[in-house]
């Protein structure tokens, strides 16, 4: 048992809608949905018997495709727009990851600097330690002295 109540709404990726319901929800003809699938614009899940099942996320995508084509954008333009939207989403997610990593690195550097004894550890040349400078903006800049 999954622990979910039978009355909970399915997640956005749960493939629950048959093609006729998906067509009704999007205002598209079922044959149009099949055409979009053949073109690779959408990939619905399949049942064991081969029937298509669309998720709420698929329905949103079909609505977006419908809006773009209604605005006069050709299918290749729609494909490119969807590709670019996916790329932007992936880059935004990666940017968040990098920002979190940078923040953690800055915190670790601040902690290391405040916990550091007055001088460098034994055997470490002072000209090889990073220099911590704090600009007025509150950002941290790390400089390495020349070799």
Buried (B, 14 or more C-beta within 10 A) or exposed (E): EEEEEEEEEEEEEEBBBBBEBBBEBBEBEBEBBBEBBEEEBBEBBEEEEEEBBBBBBBBEBBBBBBEBBEEEBEBEEBBEBBEEEEEEEEEEEEEEEEEEEEEEEEEEBEEEBEEEEEEEEEEEEEEEBEEBEEEEEEEBEEEEEEE
